[in-house]
Amino acid sequence: MAEEKLHFQAEVGRLLDIVAHSLYSDKEIFLRELISNASDACDRLRYLALTDPALAADDPNFKVRISIDRKARTLTIADNGVGMNHDELIQNLGTIARSGTAAFMKDLTGDTSKDVKLIGQFGVGFYSAFMVADQVVVTSRKAGEDPSGANRAWRWVSDGRGDFTIAEAEREGRGTTIEMHLREGEDEFLEPMRIRQIVRTYSDHIALPVTLVEDGKENTLNSAAALWHRPKAEITEQQYREFYRHAGHLGDEPWLTVHFKVEGVVEYTALLFVPAERPFDLFHPDRRHRVKLYVRRVFITDEAPELVPSWLRFLKGVVDSEDLPLNVSREMLQKNAVLTKIRQGLISRVLSELEKTAEKDADDYLGFWDKFGSVLKEGLYEDQERRAALLKLARFRSTHGDGWTSLAGYVGRMKPGQEAIYYITGDDAKALRKSPQIEGFAAKGVEVLLLSDPIDDFWISAIGEYEGKKFRSVTQGGTDLAKIAADGKEAEKKDPPPGLAGLVAVFRLALKDEVKDVRASERLTESAVCLVADQGDLDMRIERMLRQHKQLDQGAKRIMEINPRHALIAKLATLVGKTEEAQALDTMAHLLLDQARIVEGETLPDPAAFARRLASALARGLA
């Protein structure tokens, strides 16, 4: 087959340009990334060989082999893992298929220093080779493919400038070889002592031998023992940190490390990490975790939803079982009682560690919650058994201040006469603070939770209450604020202004086909009008979301509340009963309804009519 010349995917080209042409302070991390990739390739083949032993029979001892050629100025890393065929080389090295990449690329700013930091968090993987090399040659042969056939081996070559070539090649045995032609000035990576130091610093945890060929001899550089099985007292923070980067393919540092062993009826070891930064694929629709499942040190899978719930998908690390069978299949995982027990144990331990951290260092915990709280709250909806523990961990924005509050803190600040925990949901906490629906609550000093995550609408309706206090949306009618004391005193009721009852009646008649009711409001202090849902109806935000997703054809009509203390309402009340003002009141009723819709983020049913009414009202005011 003739040599093919292909172009990198646009995102890869942009990434390579930043990586290859930036002053990167930690160039040595390229070796860590390539060794991690080689280790993963061996893990994948070890798993495949459980059901097809022939795949690894010719070379059963997995390892990563490093060699140096000073004369040719090349550094070579080879593995005897699963290997790649023609199409996989193009897919894996010519495009970025990793979930979350779109969000990652969107965050790139064009500012080199900022983008390098982002790339470090993303994990540069194979492309990090171009930090030190001006040409990279990858030769790969996939395990199980006939060495004499058309797909025996393939060579991928690129200088990282936009193109790469693929051609047939020769390779003895399965696996992948990466040959880097080093740039001028990168001589340090041709020194065995330097390579030895880098491997021991970054890759000592790799659970297979990493060797260096020197003077015809092959020496192992790492301990080649599974880090999670070593005693905690023997593991340094640096080793934990590098294992985290290997296991999670991330460039930041772990915020929390959870390392424990369980013995008894079910035996397993877990080494789990909570990232310091939010992974780019955290909100990918598949909601998958990337915790690796091992059985007696043999990698099985990193895609077992039965191991870790989706609401803990930010976890990275490994779980190694002593009880699961080595040949465990995907179907067996779905029904395995041992895995169910492991899952329960993992959840309990992680939640316990989070609770300890919240009590020990509240500010540090708030940093975690700011990044991962919206994911953890998914458990409130999905995991009834863990709700009490999760509610204790949950933190919320509220009208009490600019910081976060717990539910216990909210309950402790409830006013005399207040029987419910009040909340409002929306897309942005800052915007919610300005919502008309909370004006009356703010006037009385009644705290309102500001819930701006999409999951909030669902978990709060599923739970219903906390410590006997019901959750109540401020966008629903039926709230009697008069019962709640302001500043420890019973609020005084004020008589409505003259003409208000007549204005309400006129508005009801004008809007009879568009709203369920019109009534005077206790909640409004500054705004003229707002919309609320009737008692028993869906919360307005939930209904809007259901309509957007075509799960609800038509929503319930809303109640329009008017503020009797507002100057506009008082002025309109004086026009009631005047025949010549009937049309003006009808126009104002519809204008105020559309105003309330706009504030709620609703689409106006007839924008042209709104514009005509607004022009008419402005002309009248200027007359």
Backbone torsions as a table, in degrees:
resi	resn	phi	psi	omega
1	MET	NA	133.5	-177.9
2	ALA	-69.3	155.9	179.0
3	GLU	-64.2	135.5	177.9
4	GLU	-103.9	139.2	174.0
5	LYS	-112.1	122.1	-175.5
6	LEU	-127.3	163.1	179.7
7	HIS	-105.3	145.1	173.2
8	PHE	-65.5	148.9	168.2
9	GLN	-56.1	146.2	-175.2
10	ALA	-53.6	-41.3	-179.3
11	GLU	-64.3	-37.1	179.3
12	VAL	-67.2	-41.9	179.4
13	GLY	-60.0	-41.0	179.2
14	ARG	-66.5	-42.4	179.0
15	LEU	-62.7	-45.6	-179.5
16	LEU	-62.5	-38.7	-179.6
17	ASP	-62.1	-41.2	179.4
18	ILE	-69.5	-44.9	-177.1
19	VAL	-64.8	-47.1	-172.0
20	ALA	-76.0	-25.6	-172.4
21	HIS	-115.8	19.0	178.0
22	SER	-107.9	152.7	174.1
23	LEU	-82.1	94.5	-175.5
24	TYR	-94.6	123.6	-173.0
25	SER	-71.7	-23.3	-176.7
26	ASP	-120.1	61.0	-178.5
27	LYS	-58.7	-29.1	-175.7
28	GLU	-62.0	-16.0	-178.2
29	ILE	-66.4	-14.5	177.1
30	PHE	-57.7	-37.1	-178.1
31	LEU	-68.9	-39.7	175.8
32	ARG	-58.9	-46.1	-177.4
33	GLU	-63.5	-43.5	-177.1
34	LEU	-70.9	-36.6	176.8
35	ILE	-66.7	-39.6	177.5
36	SER	-61.8	-42.9	178.0
37	ASN	-62.0	-41.8	179.5
38	ALA	-64.4	-40.4	177.9
39	SER	-62.6	-42.1	178.1
40	ASP	-62.0	-39.0	179.3
41	ALA	-63.6	-36.9	177.4
42	CYS	-70.8	-39.2	177.5
43	ASP	-60.8	-42.2	-179.0
44	ARG	-64.6	-40.1	179.9
45	LEU	-70.8	-37.7	178.9
46	ARG	-59.1	-38.6	178.0
47	TYR	-69.0	-45.6	179.5
48	LEU	-61.3	-33.8	-177.8
49	ALA	-71.5	-14.3	176.7
50	LEU	-63.2	-36.7	179.7
51	THR	-100.6	-15.3	178.2
52	ASP	-137.8	77.7	-174.7
53	PRO	-56.6	-25.4	-177.7
54	ALA	-62.7	-24.7	-177.8
55	LEU	-60.9	-34.1	-177.2
56	ALA	-115.2	5.7	-173.6
57	ALA	-63.2	-33.7	-176.1
58	ASP	-74.8	-19.9	-178.6
59	ASP	-153.4	78.0	-170.6
60	PRO	-77.5	-12.7	-176.0
61	ASN	-96.0	100.5	-175.9
62	PHE	-73.2	142.8	176.7
63	LYS	-165.8	166.8	173.9
64	VAL	-116.0	129.3	-172.4
65	ARG	-118.7	125.8	179.9
66	ILE	-110.7	136.7	177.3
67	SER	-139.9	151.7	-176.0
68	ILE	-123.4	138.0	173.2
69	ASP	-128.2	98.1	-176.1
70	ARG	-64.1	-38.5	-177.4
71	LYS	-64.3	-45.2	179.8
72	ALA	-84.0	-7.1	-177.8
73	ARG	56.4	48.8	179.3
74	THR	-122.7	144.3	171.6
75	LEU	-119.9	125.6	-173.4
76	THR	-121.3	134.6	176.0
77	ILE	-121.9	123.9	-177.4
78	ALA	-127.4	145.9	175.0
79	ASP	-132.3	164.2	175.3
80	ASN	-115.3	46.3	-180.0
81	GLY	-89.0	-150.4	-170.6
82	VAL	-70.9	-27.6	179.0
83	GLY	74.2	175.3	-179.0
84	MET	-136.2	147.2	174.1
85	ASN	-96.9	-171.7	-176.7
86	HIS	-55.1	-53.1	-176.0
87	ASP	-67.4	-36.1	-179.4
88	GLU	-69.4	-34.3	175.7
89	LEU	-61.2	-43.3	178.9
90	ILE	-65.6	-45.2	-177.3
91	GLN	-67.3	-43.5	-173.8
92	ASN	-81.7	-30.7	-175.4
93	LEU	-109.5	-14.9	-178.1
94	GLY	-103.8	-14.3	179.6
95	THR	-136.7	164.0	173.1
96	ILE	-107.7	105.7	-176.9
97	ALA	-96.5	-3.6	-175.0
98	ARG	-64.3	134.9	179.3
99	SER	-63.4	144.5	-179.1
100	GLY	90.3	-4.8	-176.8
101	THR	-63.8	-36.2	-179.3
102	ALA	-58.4	-44.1	178.7
103	ALA	-65.9	-38.3	179.2
104	PHE	-61.7	-49.1	-177.5
105	MET	-65.2	-33.4	179.4
106	LYS	-64.7	-31.9	-177.8
107	ASP	-77.5	-15.4	178.4
108	LEU	-65.2	133.2	-169.8
109	THR	-102.9	-20.8	-171.3
110	GLY	96.6	-14.1	174.2
111	ASP	-83.7	113.6	-172.2
112	THR	-55.1	-46.6	-176.0
113	SER	-64.3	-40.5	179.4
114	LYS	-70.5	-39.8	-177.4
115	ASP	-68.0	-36.4	177.6
116	VAL	-61.9	-39.1	177.9
117	LYS	-64.0	-42.0	178.6
118	LEU	-63.0	-43.6	-179.9
119	ILE	-62.8	-38.4	177.3
120	GLY	-60.9	-36.4	177.7
121	GLN	-71.7	-34.2	-176.8
122	PHE	-72.1	-31.7	-174.5
123	GLY	91.8	106.3	-171.3
124	VAL	-79.1	-17.9	174.4
125	GLY	56.6	-139.5	-176.1
126	PHE	-57.1	-37.4	-173.5
127	TYR	-66.1	-15.5	177.6
128	SER	-63.2	-19.0	178.4
129	ALA	-57.8	-31.0	-177.4
130	PHE	-76.9	-2.4	172.1
131	MET	-70.1	-27.7	-176.8
132	VAL	-121.0	-10.7	-174.5
133	ALA	-118.8	142.5	174.7
134	ASP	-98.5	-4.2	170.4
135	GLN	-153.1	138.1	178.5
136	VAL	-126.1	130.4	178.8
137	VAL	-117.4	121.2	179.5
138	VAL	-114.2	122.2	177.0
139	THR	-117.0	126.3	-173.4
140	SER	-140.9	143.2	174.9
141	ARG	-131.8	124.8	-176.4
142	LYS	-77.1	138.7	178.6
143	ALA	-60.7	135.0	177.1
144	GLY	92.6	-9.0	179.5
145	GLU	-89.7	141.9	-175.8
146	ASP	-65.1	119.4	-178.4
147	PRO	-65.4	-18.1	179.8
148	SER	-96.4	-4.9	-177.0
149	GLY	-84.7	-177.5	-176.6
150	ALA	-67.1	-24.3	-177.3
151	ASN	-107.7	37.5	-173.3
152	ARG	-65.7	-44.7	178.3
153	ALA	-160.9	158.8	-177.6
154	TRP	-138.1	145.9	178.7
155	ARG	-116.3	129.4	178.5
156	TRP	-113.0	128.5	-176.8
157	VAL	-133.2	135.7	177.0
158	SER	-157.9	151.7	171.6
159	ASP	-100.7	5.3	176.7
160	GLY	75.8	18.7	-175.6
161	ARG	-107.2	9.2	176.8
162	GLY	134.1	-23.6	-178.4
163	ASP	-125.1	159.9	169.5
164	PHE	-148.1	158.0	179.3
165	THR	-119.9	153.3	176.9
166	ILE	-132.6	134.5	178.0
167	ALA	-149.9	162.2	175.5
168	GLU	-66.0	152.2	-176.2
169	ALA	-150.3	179.2	175.6
170	GLU	-115.5	137.4	172.8
171	ARG	-150.5	131.1	178.9
172	GLU	-81.8	114.7	179.2
173	GLY	83.2	166.5	-178.0
174	ARG	-76.0	169.8	173.8
175	GLY	111.5	-166.9	-174.4
176	THR	-132.8	137.9	175.1
177	THR	-120.0	127.4	177.9
178	ILE	-114.0	114.1	-179.1
179	GLU	-107.6	117.7	-177.6
180	MET	-106.0	123.0	174.5
181	HIS	-90.8	107.0	-168.6
182	LEU	-72.5	145.4	176.6
183	ARG	-69.2	162.6	171.6
184	GLU	-63.1	138.3	179.8
185	GLY	92.6	-1.2	-180.0
186	GLU	-108.7	32.5	-175.8
187	ASP	-63.8	-22.9	-178.3
188	GLU	-58.4	-27.2	-177.7
189	PHE	-86.3	9.5	171.2
190	LEU	-104.8	2.9	-179.1
191	GLU	-99.3	121.1	-179.7
192	PRO	-54.0	-39.6	-178.4
193	MET	-61.6	-40.0	-179.8
194	ARG	-68.2	-42.8	178.4
195	ILE	-62.0	-41.7	179.9
196	ARG	-60.4	-43.3	-178.5
197	GLN	-66.1	-41.0	-179.8
198	ILE	-64.8	-44.7	-178.4
199	VAL	-63.4	-42.6	-179.0
200	ARG	-68.9	-30.6	179.2
201	THR	-74.2	-46.6	-170.1
202	TYR	-104.0	-24.1	-168.8
203	SER	-127.8	19.3	-179.5
204	ASP	-65.1	-25.3	-177.1
205	HIS	-77.7	-13.9	-177.1
206	ILE	-57.5	128.3	-170.7
207	ALA	-87.3	32.5	171.2
208	LEU	-150.7	158.1	-174.6
209	PRO	-63.6	135.2	169.2
210	VAL	-112.0	114.4	-172.0
211	THR	-113.4	158.1	175.7
212	LEU	-126.6	128.5	178.9
213	VAL	-88.0	118.0	178.6
214	GLU	-133.0	125.2	176.4
215	ASP	51.0	42.4	177.6
216	GLY	80.6	-3.7	179.9
217	LYS	-108.7	149.3	-179.5
218	GLU	-114.9	113.8	-176.2
219	ASN	-113.7	137.1	178.4
220	THR	-79.9	132.2	-174.4
221	LEU	-99.6	-21.7	-175.0
222	ASN	-114.8	172.2	-179.0
223	SER	-76.5	-21.1	175.5
224	ALA	56.1	34.4	177.5
225	ALA	-122.0	142.8	-179.4
226	ALA	-60.7	118.1	-175.2
227	LEU	-58.9	-38.0	-174.6
228	TRP	-67.0	-16.4	178.5
229	HIS	-94.6	-2.5	176.8
230	ARG	-81.9	150.7	175.1
231	PRO	-61.2	141.8	-177.7
232	LYS	-58.5	-34.1	-178.1
233	ALA	-64.6	-20.8	-177.7
234	GLU	-95.6	-0.6	-175.9
235	ILE	-106.6	129.2	179.3
236	THR	-87.1	163.0	176.7
237	GLU	-61.2	-36.1	178.5
238	GLN	-63.0	-40.6	179.6
239	GLN	-67.6	-41.3	175.2
240	TYR	-60.0	-44.4	-177.1
241	ARG	-62.0	-44.0	-178.6
242	GLU	-71.9	-33.1	176.1
243	PHE	-66.9	-39.0	177.0
244	TYR	-58.5	-45.4	-179.5
245	ARG	-64.8	-35.7	177.9
246	HIS	-69.8	-47.5	-175.2
247	ALA	-70.3	-35.8	-176.2
248	GLY	-99.2	-7.2	-175.9
249	HIS	52.6	45.9	179.4
250	LEU	-124.1	161.1	-176.8
251	GLY	-108.7	-1.1	179.8
252	ASP	-89.5	-163.3	178.4
253	GLU	-116.3	152.5	180.0
254	PRO	-69.4	137.4	174.2
255	TRP	-78.9	-35.6	-179.1
256	LEU	-141.4	134.8	176.7
257	THR	-115.1	126.9	-179.7
258	VAL	-122.4	108.5	-176.4
259	HIS	-125.9	117.1	-178.5
260	PHE	-153.8	162.7	178.7
261	LYS	-128.1	137.1	178.6
262	VAL	-114.6	129.4	178.1
263	GLU	-124.8	152.6	-178.7
264	GLY	135.5	-134.7	-179.2
265	VAL	-61.4	-42.7	175.8
266	VAL	-120.5	129.9	-178.6
267	GLU	-115.0	129.7	175.6
268	TYR	-160.9	160.6	176.0
269	THR	-122.4	139.1	179.9
270	ALA	-130.5	136.6	171.5
271	LEU	-129.7	103.1	-172.7
272	LEU	-120.3	151.0	-178.9
273	PHE	-133.0	143.8	167.3
274	VAL	-104.9	123.3	-177.9
275	PRO	-65.1	156.0	174.4
276	ALA	-81.2	-26.9	179.5
277	GLU	-117.4	154.8	-179.5
278	ARG	-73.9	120.7	177.2
279	PRO	-60.3	150.6	-175.7
280	PHE	-69.2	-23.0	-177.6
281	ASP	-100.2	17.5	-174.4
282	LEU	-59.6	-35.9	-177.3
283	PHE	-108.8	24.9	174.2
284	HIS	-64.8	142.6	-176.0
285	PRO	-55.8	-26.5	-177.8
286	ASP	-73.0	-17.3	175.9
287	ARG	50.2	40.5	-178.3
288	ARG	-90.3	145.2	169.6
289	HIS	-86.3	171.5	177.0
290	ARG	-130.5	34.1	174.6
291	VAL	-79.0	128.8	-176.1
292	LYS	-86.7	133.6	177.2
293	LEU	-99.5	123.9	174.7
294	TYR	-114.4	153.1	170.3
295	VAL	-124.5	112.7	-177.7
296	ARG	48.4	51.3	174.7
297	ARG	74.0	4.9	177.6
298	VAL	-101.8	123.0	179.9
299	PHE	-63.1	132.3	179.0
300	ILE	-109.0	-56.2	-177.8
301	THR	-167.0	158.4	169.3
302	ASP	-118.1	20.6	180.0
303	GLU	-131.6	57.3	177.3
304	ALA	-115.5	94.9	-178.9
305	PRO	-61.3	-19.9	179.1
306	GLU	-72.3	-14.7	-177.3
307	LEU	-82.6	-45.6	-177.4
308	VAL	-134.7	131.6	179.7
309	PRO	-67.5	156.4	-177.3
310	SER	-62.7	-25.5	-179.2
311	TRP	-79.7	0.7	169.5
312	LEU	-118.1	27.0	-173.2
313	ARG	-69.6	-8.8	176.2
314	PHE	-75.7	-11.6	179.5
315	LEU	-67.0	143.4	172.7
316	LYS	-124.9	160.5	176.1
317	GLY	131.7	-157.2	-176.3
318	VAL	-136.9	152.2	170.3
319	VAL	-129.3	127.5	-176.4
320	ASP	-120.3	114.9	-177.1
321	SER	-96.5	142.7	174.4
322	GLU	-96.2	-9.1	-170.7
323	ASP	-109.4	-24.6	178.9
324	LEU	-69.9	147.3	177.1
325	PRO	-71.8	147.2	-178.9
326	LEU	-62.5	-30.9	-178.0
327	ASN	-94.8	29.4	-177.9
328	VAL	-60.6	134.1	-177.9
329	SER	-103.5	170.5	177.9
330	ARG	-59.1	-40.9	179.8
331	GLU	-67.0	-38.4	179.0
332	MET	-65.5	-35.8	-179.9
333	LEU	-62.5	-35.2	-177.1
334	GLN	-66.9	-24.6	-174.0
335	LYS	-119.4	8.3	-171.1
336	ASN	-82.5	123.7	-178.5
337	ALA	-68.5	-33.0	179.0
338	VAL	-63.2	-44.7	-179.5
339	LEU	-65.0	-35.0	177.2
340	THR	-61.7	-42.7	178.5
341	LYS	-66.1	-40.1	177.9
342	ILE	-62.5	-44.6	179.9
343	ARG	-57.9	-46.8	-179.7
344	GLN	-61.6	-40.6	179.2
345	GLY	-65.8	-40.9	179.1
346	LEU	-63.1	-45.9	-178.4
347	ILE	-61.2	-47.4	-178.3
348	SER	-60.7	-42.7	-177.0
349	ARG	-68.7	-42.9	-179.0
350	VAL	-64.7	-45.0	179.3
351	LEU	-63.9	-36.6	177.5
352	SER	-64.3	-41.8	179.9
353	GLU	-67.7	-37.3	177.3
354	LEU	-65.1	-40.2	178.5
355	GLU	-63.6	-42.3	178.2
356	LYS	-60.9	-42.8	-179.6
357	THR	-65.3	-40.7	179.7
358	ALA	-61.4	-37.5	-179.9
359	GLU	-77.0	-35.1	-175.9
360	LYS	-77.6	-42.6	-176.3
361	ASP	-143.0	88.5	-174.2
362	ALA	-60.9	-40.5	-178.7
363	ASP	-66.1	-41.6	178.6
364	ASP	-64.2	-40.3	178.8
365	TYR	-63.6	-37.3	179.1
366	LEU	-63.6	-31.1	174.7
367	GLY	-63.5	-41.6	175.5
368	PHE	-63.4	-46.7	-176.1
369	TRP	-63.1	-37.3	179.8
370	ASP	-59.6	-33.7	-178.2
371	LYS	-89.2	-37.4	-169.8
372	PHE	-122.2	-0.8	-177.5
373	GLY	-60.6	-37.6	-178.3
374	SER	-64.3	-28.6	176.8
375	VAL	-78.7	-43.7	-179.0
376	LEU	-61.2	-33.1	-179.8
377	LYS	-67.5	-18.2	175.2
378	GLU	-61.0	-29.1	178.3
379	GLY	-66.5	-27.9	177.1
380	LEU	-61.4	-33.2	179.8
381	TYR	-85.4	-36.6	-169.9
382	GLU	-94.6	-25.1	-171.9
383	ASP	-123.7	91.8	-177.3
384	GLN	-62.1	-35.7	-177.4
385	GLU	-63.5	-29.4	-173.7
386	ARG	-101.6	6.3	-173.1
387	ARG	-60.2	-42.5	-178.2
388	ALA	-61.0	-44.9	179.8
389	ALA	-65.7	-40.3	-178.8
390	LEU	-70.4	-37.7	177.4
391	LEU	-63.3	-33.2	177.7
392	LYS	-67.8	-33.1	-179.4
393	LEU	-82.6	-21.0	-171.6
394	ALA	-68.6	143.9	175.5
395	ARG	-129.2	148.9	-173.5
396	PHE	-138.7	151.1	166.8
397	ARG	-78.9	150.1	178.5
398	SER	-154.3	173.1	179.0
399	THR	-76.5	-1.6	-179.9
400	HIS	-68.6	-29.3	-179.3
401	GLY	-179.3	-168.7	-177.9
402	ASP	-87.7	-12.4	-176.5
403	GLY	-88.6	-160.0	-180.0
404	TRP	-102.9	155.7	175.3
405	THR	-136.2	151.1	170.6
406	SER	-89.4	166.3	176.1
407	LEU	-66.6	-35.3	177.7
408	ALA	-62.3	-40.3	177.8
409	GLY	-64.0	-40.5	178.4
410	TYR	-61.7	-50.4	-177.8
411	VAL	-59.3	-36.8	179.6
412	GLY	-66.5	-18.9	-178.7
413	ARG	-104.3	6.1	-178.0
414	MET	-62.6	144.4	-176.9
415	LYS	-80.1	154.3	172.8
416	PRO	-57.4	131.9	-178.5
417	GLY	89.9	-10.0	179.7
418	GLN	-81.6	123.9	-175.8
419	GLU	-108.4	-9.5	-174.4
420	ALA	-130.9	161.0	171.4
421	ILE	-93.7	114.7	-174.3
422	TYR	-91.5	143.3	-179.8
423	TYR	-147.5	162.9	172.0
424	ILE	-140.5	139.4	-179.4
425	THR	-111.7	150.3	179.2
426	GLY	-175.4	-167.6	-175.9
427	ASP	-92.8	-18.0	-174.5
428	ASP	-149.2	126.9	-176.4
429	ALA	-63.1	-36.4	179.9
430	LYS	-64.4	-42.0	178.8
431	ALA	-67.1	-36.0	-179.4
432	LEU	-64.0	-31.1	179.1
433	ARG	-62.3	-24.4	-177.9
434	LYS	-97.9	4.8	-176.6
435	SER	-66.6	136.8	177.3
436	PRO	-58.2	-32.1	-175.1
437	GLN	-61.9	-21.4	-176.2
438	ILE	-100.9	3.2	-175.8
439	GLU	-60.9	-45.3	-179.5
440	GLY	-66.6	-35.4	178.4
441	PHE	-66.7	-42.3	179.6
442	ALA	-64.4	-38.2	-179.8
443	ALA	-62.0	-32.0	179.7
444	LYS	-94.3	0.7	-179.2
445	GLY	74.6	21.6	178.9
446	VAL	-86.3	123.6	-176.2
447	GLU	-73.0	139.9	178.1
448	VAL	-126.0	128.8	175.7
449	LEU	-73.3	135.2	-179.7
450	LEU	-105.1	100.0	-172.7
451	LEU	-103.7	112.7	-172.5
452	SER	-118.5	10.2	175.4
453	ASP	-96.0	140.6	-179.1
454	PRO	-54.6	-33.3	-177.1
455	ILE	-70.8	-18.3	-176.0
456	ASP	-59.3	-37.8	-178.8
457	ASP	-62.9	-27.1	-173.0
458	PHE	-94.3	-44.5	-178.0
459	TRP	-68.2	-35.6	-174.9
460	ILE	-69.3	-32.4	176.7
461	SER	-76.2	-27.9	179.2
462	ALA	-74.7	-34.0	-177.3
463	ILE	-85.8	-49.3	174.2
464	GLY	86.2	-39.9	-176.7
465	GLU	-155.0	165.2	176.8
466	TYR	-139.6	120.7	-179.6
467	GLU	50.3	43.3	176.2
468	GLY	81.8	-3.5	178.5
469	LYS	-99.6	121.5	-178.8
470	LYS	-74.8	144.3	171.5
471	PHE	-79.7	134.1	-179.1
472	ARG	-137.5	125.5	178.8
473	SER	-74.7	134.7	178.1
474	VAL	-73.1	-9.4	178.3
475	THR	-88.9	5.9	176.5
476	GLN	-108.0	145.2	-180.0
477	GLY	-74.2	175.2	176.9
478	GLY	92.6	-2.0	179.0
479	THR	-78.6	125.0	179.7
480	ASP	-102.4	90.4	-178.9
481	LEU	-68.6	-19.0	-179.0
482	ALA	-63.2	-25.0	-179.6
483	LYS	-73.7	-18.9	-174.9
484	ILE	-93.6	127.6	-179.0
485	ALA	-75.1	143.4	174.9
486	ALA	-102.3	125.9	-179.2
487	ASP	53.6	38.9	176.3
488	GLY	80.7	-0.4	180.0
489	LYS	-117.5	149.8	178.6
490	GLU	-67.5	129.6	-178.5
491	ALA	-67.6	140.6	179.5
492	GLU	-86.4	138.4	177.0
493	LYS	-85.2	138.5	179.9
494	LYS	-109.9	143.0	177.5
495	ASP	-69.4	141.2	178.1
496	PRO	-67.4	152.1	179.1
497	PRO	-67.1	154.8	179.2
498	PRO	-58.8	141.3	176.8
499	GLY	87.1	-6.9	-176.6
500	LEU	-65.8	-44.3	-179.0
501	ALA	-59.8	-39.8	178.2
502	GLY	-66.3	-39.2	179.0
503	LEU	-64.4	-41.7	177.6
504	VAL	-59.8	-42.4	179.9
505	ALA	-64.6	-41.7	178.7
506	VAL	-63.7	-43.7	-180.0
507	PHE	-65.2	-38.8	178.0
508	ARG	-59.6	-43.3	-179.7
509	LEU	-67.1	-42.4	-178.3
510	ALA	-66.7	-34.1	-173.2
511	LEU	-109.8	19.2	-172.7
512	LYS	-57.9	-28.2	-178.5
513	ASP	-91.2	-5.0	-173.1
514	GLU	-117.6	-23.3	178.6
515	VAL	-130.4	158.2	178.7
516	LYS	-75.4	-34.1	-178.3
517	ASP	-164.7	161.8	170.8
518	VAL	-126.2	132.6	179.5
519	ARG	-153.6	161.7	178.0
520	ALA	-70.2	146.1	-173.3
521	SER	-107.2	142.1	170.6
522	GLU	-94.3	-18.6	-171.3
523	ARG	-86.7	-23.2	-174.3
524	LEU	-88.4	134.2	176.4
525	THR	-124.6	-28.4	-177.6
526	GLU	-119.6	-40.9	-179.3
527	SER	-78.7	154.6	-178.6
528	ALA	-79.5	-29.9	-169.9
529	VAL	-157.2	156.5	172.0
530	CYS	-156.7	164.8	176.0
531	LEU	-107.6	142.4	174.7
532	VAL	-137.2	158.1	175.6
533	ALA	-87.4	147.1	177.9
534	ASP	-72.2	156.7	175.2
535	GLN	-57.7	132.4	-179.6
536	GLY	92.7	-18.2	177.2
537	ASP	-83.8	162.0	177.1
538	LEU	-62.9	146.6	171.3
539	ASP	-56.7	142.8	-173.0
540	MET	-60.9	-39.1	-179.0
541	ARG	-68.6	-41.5	177.9
542	ILE	-61.1	-44.4	-179.6
543	GLU	-61.4	-41.5	-179.8
544	ARG	-63.8	-40.9	178.6
545	MET	-64.7	-41.3	179.8
546	LEU	-65.1	-38.0	177.7
547	ARG	-66.9	-40.0	179.7
548	GLN	-62.5	-34.0	-178.9
549	HIS	-94.8	15.9	175.4
550	LYS	60.5	25.5	177.9
551	GLN	-97.7	-0.6	178.7
552	LEU	-148.1	123.8	-176.3
553	ASP	-75.5	-46.6	-176.0
554	GLN	-143.2	133.3	-179.0
555	GLY	-87.4	170.4	178.1
556	ALA	-75.4	151.9	175.4
557	LYS	-68.6	149.0	-177.9
558	ARG	-97.5	165.8	172.7
559	ILE	-98.2	131.5	175.5
560	MET	-98.7	120.9	177.4
561	GLU	-102.1	136.9	178.6
562	ILE	-115.8	147.5	-175.4
563	ASN	-91.1	106.8	-176.5
564	PRO	-65.4	-17.5	-178.4
565	ARG	-92.9	-3.2	-178.9
566	HIS	-79.3	141.9	-176.5
567	ALA	-60.6	-38.3	-179.2
568	LEU	-65.7	-44.1	-179.4
569	ILE	-64.8	-42.5	178.5
570	ALA	-61.6	-40.5	179.2
571	LYS	-66.3	-42.9	179.4
572	LEU	-64.2	-34.2	180.0
573	ALA	-62.0	-28.8	-179.6
574	THR	-75.3	-14.0	-179.1
575	LEU	-89.8	-9.9	-177.5
576	VAL	-64.8	134.0	178.9
577	GLY	95.0	-11.5	178.0
578	LYS	-90.6	114.3	-174.4
579	THR	-56.6	-40.4	-176.1
580	GLU	-69.8	-13.0	-178.8
581	GLU	-101.3	2.6	-176.8
582	ALA	-58.8	-44.6	-179.1
583	GLN	-66.6	-38.1	179.4
584	ALA	-64.0	-40.1	178.8
585	LEU	-67.2	-38.4	176.8
586	ASP	-61.9	-44.8	178.5
587	THR	-60.5	-44.7	-178.2
588	MET	-67.3	-35.5	177.5
589	ALA	-59.1	-46.2	-179.5
590	HIS	-70.8	-36.1	177.5
591	LEU	-63.3	-44.9	179.4
592	LEU	-65.0	-36.4	176.7
593	LEU	-64.1	-44.9	178.9
594	ASP	-65.7	-35.6	175.9
595	GLN	-59.5	-45.6	179.5
596	ALA	-63.5	-37.8	177.8
597	ARG	-63.6	-42.6	-179.6
598	ILE	-62.0	-44.3	179.1
599	VAL	-60.0	-35.9	-179.6
600	GLU	-79.7	-4.3	-178.5
601	GLY	80.6	16.5	-179.8
602	GLU	-81.2	154.7	174.0
603	THR	-83.3	130.9	179.9
604	LEU	-68.6	133.8	-178.5
605	PRO	-68.4	-28.0	-178.3
606	ASP	-144.6	81.9	-177.9
607	PRO	-59.0	-35.7	-179.4
608	ALA	-63.7	-42.3	178.3
609	ALA	-65.0	-38.4	177.1
610	PHE	-60.4	-44.3	-179.3
611	ALA	-63.6	-40.6	179.3
612	ARG	-64.2	-45.4	-179.2
613	ARG	-64.2	-40.9	179.8
614	LEU	-63.7	-43.1	178.7
615	ALA	-62.5	-40.1	179.0
616	SER	-63.2	-44.0	-179.3
617	ALA	-66.1	-39.4	178.9
618	LEU	-65.2	-42.8	179.3
619	ALA	-62.1	-39.9	178.9
620	ARG	-64.0	-41.1	-179.3
621	GLY	-68.5	-27.5	-178.9
622	LEU	-88.6	-9.8	-176.5
623	ALA	-69.1	NA	NA
